[in-house]
Amino acid sequence: MKDNQSDSQLSADTDKPPFFKSWKGMYWLVLGNLAFLIILFYTITRIYS
C-alpha cells in the first residue's frame, strides 16, 4: 500500500517542468525561441543576400 502511494507522489513530482510552474510556460518558451530563430535567420538572409 505504501509503495502505491509513494509511486503516485513520485510521478506527481516528476511531471513538473524544469523551469516553470506548468508545462504551458515551457511551450511558450519553445514557441518564442522558434519565432526568434526564424526572425533572426530571415534577417541574416536579407542582409547578406
Backbone as XML, in Angstrom:
<?xml version="1.0"?>
<chain id="A" units="angstrom">
  <residue number="1" name="MET">
    <atom name="N" x="0.817" y="-1.194" z="0.000"/>
    <atom name="CA" x="0.000" y="0.000" z="0.000"/>
    <atom name="C" x="0.861" y="1.259" z="0.000"/>
  </residue>
  <residue number="2" name="LYS">
    <atom name="N" x="1.928" y="1.245" z="0.767"/>
    <atom name="CA" x="2.797" y="2.410" z="0.812"/>
    <atom name="C" x="3.503" y="2.623" z="-0.523"/>
  </residue>
  <residue number="3" name="ASP">
    <atom name="N" x="3.819" y="1.522" z="-1.216"/>
    <atom name="CA" x="4.508" y="1.648" z="-2.495"/>
    <atom name="C" x="3.652" y="2.373" z="-3.521"/>
  </residue>
  <residue number="4" name="ASN">
    <atom name="N" x="2.357" y="2.086" z="-3.557"/>
    <atom name="CA" x="1.469" y="2.760" z="-4.496"/>
    <atom name="C" x="1.369" y="4.244" z="-4.186"/>
  </residue>
  <residue number="5" name="GLN">
    <atom name="N" x="1.331" y="4.591" z="-2.924"/>
    <atom name="CA" x="1.224" y="5.988" z="-2.543"/>
    <atom name="C" x="2.516" y="6.732" z="-2.874"/>
  </residue>
  <residue number="6" name="SER">
    <atom name="N" x="3.665" y="6.136" z="-2.625"/>
    <atom name="CA" x="4.929" y="6.796" z="-2.930"/>
    <atom name="C" x="5.140" y="6.894" z="-4.435"/>
  </residue>
  <residue number="7" name="ASP">
    <atom name="N" x="4.659" y="5.917" z="-5.203"/>
    <atom name="CA" x="4.765" y="5.985" z="-6.660"/>
    <atom name="C" x="3.945" y="7.138" z="-7.217"/>
  </residue>
  <residue number="8" name="SER">
    <atom name="N" x="2.765" y="7.360" z="-6.670"/>
    <atom name="CA" x="1.939" y="8.463" z="-7.162"/>
    <atom name="C" x="2.557" y="9.804" z="-6.800"/>
  </residue>
  <residue number="9" name="GLN">
    <atom name="N" x="3.179" y="9.912" z="-5.650"/>
    <atom name="CA" x="3.854" y="11.153" z="-5.276"/>
    <atom name="C" x="5.083" y="11.365" z="-6.145"/>
  </residue>
  <residue number="10" name="LEU">
    <atom name="N" x="5.796" y="10.319" z="-6.447"/>
    <atom name="CA" x="6.980" y="10.419" z="-7.287"/>
    <atom name="C" x="6.608" y="10.860" z="-8.694"/>
  </residue>
  <residue number="11" name="SER">
    <atom name="N" x="5.555" y="10.293" z="-9.256"/>
    <atom name="CA" x="5.150" y="10.680" z="-10.600"/>
    <atom name="C" x="4.616" y="12.104" z="-10.618"/>
  </residue>
  <residue number="12" name="ALA">
    <atom name="N" x="3.974" y="12.552" z="-9.553"/>
    <atom name="CA" x="3.490" y="13.933" z="-9.489"/>
    <atom name="C" x="4.663" y="14.906" z="-9.433"/>
  </residue>
  <residue number="13" name="ASP">
    <atom name="N" x="5.731" y="14.541" z="-8.735"/>
    <atom name="CA" x="6.901" y="15.403" z="-8.652"/>
    <atom name="C" x="7.680" y="15.435" z="-9.965"/>
  </residue>
  <residue number="14" name="THR">
    <atom name="N" x="7.712" y="14.332" z="-10.684"/>
    <atom name="CA" x="8.489" y="14.287" z="-11.921"/>
    <atom name="C" x="7.709" y="14.839" z="-13.111"/>
  </residue>
  <residue number="15" name="ASP">
    <atom name="N" x="6.420" y="15.107" z="-12.963"/>
    <atom name="CA" x="5.628" y="15.650" z="-14.054"/>
    <atom name="C" x="5.746" y="17.164" z="-14.167"/>
  </residue>
  <residue number="16" name="LYS">
    <atom name="N" x="6.480" y="17.798" z="-13.286"/>
    <atom name="CA" x="6.643" y="19.250" z="-13.333"/>
    <atom name="C" x="7.728" y="19.610" z="-14.336"/>
  </residue>
  <residue number="17" name="PRO">
    <atom name="N" x="7.558" y="20.713" z="-15.058"/>
    <atom name="CA" x="8.610" y="21.145" z="-15.974"/>
    <atom name="C" x="9.802" y="21.695" z="-15.194"/>
  </residue>
  <residue number="18" name="PRO">
    <atom name="N" x="10.974" y="21.710" z="-15.803"/>
    <atom name="CA" x="12.169" y="22.100" z="-15.054"/>
    <atom name="C" x="12.245" y="23.580" z="-14.674"/>
  </residue>
  <residue number="19" name="PHE">
    <atom name="N" x="11.684" y="24.501" z="-15.467"/>
    <atom name="CA" x="11.880" y="25.924" z="-15.199"/>
    <atom name="C" x="10.609" y="26.689" z="-14.891"/>
  </residue>
  <residue number="20" name="PHE">
    <atom name="N" x="9.461" y="26.120" z="-15.107"/>
    <atom name="CA" x="8.202" y="26.838" z="-14.957"/>
    <atom name="C" x="7.264" y="26.111" z="-14.013"/>
  </residue>
  <residue number="21" name="LYS">
    <atom name="N" x="6.195" y="26.787" z="-13.615"/>
    <atom name="CA" x="5.206" y="26.164" z="-12.737"/>
    <atom name="C" x="4.328" y="25.177" z="-13.491"/>
  </residue>
  <residue number="22" name="SER">
    <atom name="N" x="4.149" y="25.401" z="-14.793"/>
    <atom name="CA" x="3.313" y="24.498" z="-15.588"/>
    <atom name="C" x="3.970" y="24.280" z="-16.947"/>
  </residue>
  <residue number="23" name="TRP">
    <atom name="N" x="3.465" y="23.281" z="-17.655"/>
    <atom name="CA" x="4.011" y="22.987" z="-18.986"/>
    <atom name="C" x="3.647" y="24.068" z="-19.986"/>
  </residue>
  <residue number="24" name="LYS">
    <atom name="N" x="2.600" y="24.823" z="-19.721"/>
    <atom name="CA" x="2.200" y="25.891" z="-20.636"/>
    <atom name="C" x="3.322" y="26.920" z="-20.797"/>
  </residue>
  <residue number="25" name="GLY">
    <atom name="N" x="3.996" y="27.253" z="-19.718"/>
    <atom name="CA" x="5.126" y="28.172" z="-19.787"/>
    <atom name="C" x="6.264" y="27.615" z="-20.616"/>
  </residue>
  <residue number="26" name="MET">
    <atom name="N" x="6.501" y="26.325" z="-20.493"/>
    <atom name="CA" x="7.563" y="25.693" z="-21.270"/>
    <atom name="C" x="7.228" y="25.720" z="-22.762"/>
  </residue>
  <residue number="27" name="TYR">
    <atom name="N" x="5.960" y="25.466" z="-23.092"/>
    <atom name="CA" x="5.546" y="25.527" z="-24.503"/>
    <atom name="C" x="5.725" y="26.926" z="-25.066"/>
  </residue>
  <residue number="28" name="TRP">
    <atom name="N" x="5.379" y="27.953" z="-24.284"/>
    <atom name="CA" x="5.555" y="29.332" z="-24.743"/>
    <atom name="C" x="7.032" y="29.662" z="-24.948"/>
  </residue>
  <residue number="29" name="LEU">
    <atom name="N" x="7.887" y="29.141" z="-24.092"/>
    <atom name="CA" x="9.322" y="29.355" z="-24.258"/>
    <atom name="C" x="9.808" y="28.729" z="-25.563"/>
  </residue>
  <residue number="30" name="VAL">
    <atom name="N" x="9.378" y="27.522" z="-25.846"/>
    <atom name="CA" x="9.797" y="26.844" z="-27.077"/>
    <atom name="C" x="9.282" y="27.587" z="-28.307"/>
  </residue>
  <residue number="31" name="LEU">
    <atom name="N" x="8.019" y="28.013" z="-28.278"/>
    <atom name="CA" x="7.465" y="28.752" z="-29.418"/>
    <atom name="C" x="8.133" y="30.114" z="-29.581"/>
  </residue>
  <residue number="32" name="GLY">
    <atom name="N" x="8.417" y="30.779" z="-28.477"/>
    <atom name="CA" x="9.117" y="32.063" z="-28.541"/>
    <atom name="C" x="10.515" y="31.908" z="-29.101"/>
  </residue>
  <residue number="33" name="ASN">
    <atom name="N" x="11.198" y="30.857" z="-28.696"/>
    <atom name="CA" x="12.529" y="30.579" z="-29.215"/>
    <atom name="C" x="12.481" y="30.296" z="-30.718"/>
  </residue>
  <residue number="34" name="LEU">
    <atom name="N" x="11.493" y="29.529" z="-31.145"/>
    <atom name="CA" x="11.336" y="29.237" z="-32.565"/>
    <atom name="C" x="11.084" y="30.511" z="-33.368"/>
  </residue>
  <residue number="35" name="ALA">
    <atom name="N" x="10.197" y="31.370" z="-32.869"/>
    <atom name="CA" x="9.906" y="32.636" z="-33.562"/>
    <atom name="C" x="11.152" y="33.511" z="-33.622"/>
  </residue>
  <residue number="36" name="PHE">
    <atom name="N" x="11.899" y="33.572" z="-32.534"/>
    <atom name="CA" x="13.135" y="34.363" z="-32.516"/>
    <atom name="C" x="14.127" y="33.854" z="-33.553"/>
  </residue>
  <residue number="37" name="LEU">
    <atom name="N" x="14.310" y="32.543" z="-33.631"/>
    <atom name="CA" x="15.261" y="31.988" z="-34.594"/>
    <atom name="C" x="14.814" y="32.226" z="-36.030"/>
  </residue>
  <residue number="38" name="ILE">
    <atom name="N" x="13.527" y="32.108" z="-36.299"/>
    <atom name="CA" x="13.024" y="32.356" z="-37.653"/>
    <atom name="C" x="13.292" y="33.802" z="-38.051"/>
  </residue>
  <residue number="39" name="ILE">
    <atom name="N" x="12.990" y="34.737" z="-37.158"/>
    <atom name="CA" x="13.211" y="36.161" z="-37.456"/>
    <atom name="C" x="14.702" y="36.445" z="-37.609"/>
  </residue>
  <residue number="40" name="LEU">
    <atom name="N" x="15.525" y="35.855" z="-36.743"/>
    <atom name="CA" x="16.973" y="36.057" z="-36.825"/>
    <atom name="C" x="17.528" y="35.557" z="-38.145"/>
  </residue>
  <residue number="41" name="PHE">
    <atom name="N" x="17.189" y="34.351" z="-38.538"/>
    <atom name="CA" x="17.713" y="33.793" z="-39.780"/>
    <atom name="C" x="17.161" y="34.511" z="-41.000"/>
  </residue>
  <residue number="42" name="TYR">
    <atom name="N" x="15.919" y="34.957" z="-40.945"/>
    <atom name="CA" x="15.353" y="35.739" z="-42.043"/>
    <atom name="C" x="16.120" y="37.048" z="-42.192"/>
  </residue>
  <residue number="43" name="THR">
    <atom name="N" x="16.402" y="37.715" z="-41.071"/>
    <atom name="CA" x="17.129" y="38.982" z="-41.105"/>
    <atom name="C" x="18.542" y="38.783" z="-41.638"/>
  </residue>
  <residue number="44" name="ILE">
    <atom name="N" x="19.223" y="37.761" z="-41.192"/>
    <atom name="CA" x="20.579" y="37.485" z="-41.682"/>
    <atom name="C" x="20.553" y="37.186" z="-43.174"/>
  </residue>
  <residue number="45" name="THR">
    <atom name="N" x="19.561" y="36.443" z="-43.627"/>
    <atom name="CA" x="19.441" y="36.137" z="-45.052"/>
    <atom name="C" x="19.221" y="37.401" z="-45.869"/>
  </residue>
  <residue number="46" name="ARG">
    <atom name="N" x="18.357" y="38.299" z="-45.382"/>
    <atom name="CA" x="18.092" y="39.548" z="-46.112"/>
    <atom name="C" x="19.323" y="40.452" z="-46.147"/>
  </residue>
  <residue number="47" name="ILE">
    <atom name="N" x="20.091" y="40.494" z="-45.068"/>
    <atom name="CA" x="21.266" y="41.367" z="-45.012"/>
    <atom name="C" x="22.358" y="40.887" z="-45.963"/>
  </residue>
  <residue number="48" name="TYR">
    <atom name="N" x="22.611" y="39.597" z="-46.005"/>
    <atom name="CA" x="23.731" y="39.071" z="-46.774"/>
    <atom name="C" x="23.348" y="38.538" z="-48.153"/>
  </residue>
  <residue number="49" name="SER">
    <atom name="N" x="22.145" y="38.803" z="-48.611"/>
    <atom name="CA" x="21.783" y="38.323" z="-49.946"/>
    <atom name="C" x="22.045" y="39.372" z="-51.005"/>
  </residue>
</chain>
